[in-house]
Amino acid sequence: MKKLLCEIRSAVAGTLILVVVCCGAYPLIVFAIAQIAFPDRANGSLIVDNDGTVRGTKLLGQNFSGGKYFHPRPSAAGAGYDAANSSGSNLGPTSQKLRDAVKERVEVYRKENGLKADDAVPADAVTASGSGLDPHISLRNAEIQTARVARARGLTETEVRLRVKQNTKPRDLGVLGEPAVNVLTLNMALDATANATKP
């Protein structure tokens, strides 16, 4: 009986020590290191206006419509860009539903951006990402939308291209992936430019 009580005491003591270390000390240490080393990323890479309003995060896409905004890639997450329902469409290349959706998106994209019927359309302009929350578009997609946005805002294409360049994420480590443009930060920069030029 004494041996059994000793074993129980050891098991309880071990469990309590592990609870304190794994559920208390370790998370606090990781939290502290993250807050000191990279607070922006640790807190969600939030994008905050000058007045302190949180507009979103650099990590999640948002829907934009209208001529004066760059449009993100389509989303299949919930009702669109729903972080609580992150997902792709799960439609494969043999899906008629996917082919019909892409065909319709291509027509709309060409019409919005003044393209000819046989002009190529970037794949990211008409297909959703795997998560449905991708905040970036390709440089080619941004280049095609530049003329429309410049016209709608009364800016020169050079001014808009400068904002595109400023909001372009380079290749990872200089060689991995392709450069990508963050749609939310770009549209916010354009809105700030418009506000700055108001009398």
Secondary structure, DSSP 8 states (H G I E B T S, - for coil): -HHHHHHHHHHHHHHHHHHHIIIIIHHHHHHHHHHHH-HHHHTT-EEE-TTS-EEEETTS-----STTS-------STTTT-GGG-------TT-HHHHHHHHHHHHHHHHHTT--TT----GGGTS--SSS---EEEHHHHHHHHHHHHHHHT--HHHHHHHHHHTEE--BTTTBS--EEEHHHHHHHHHHHHHHH--
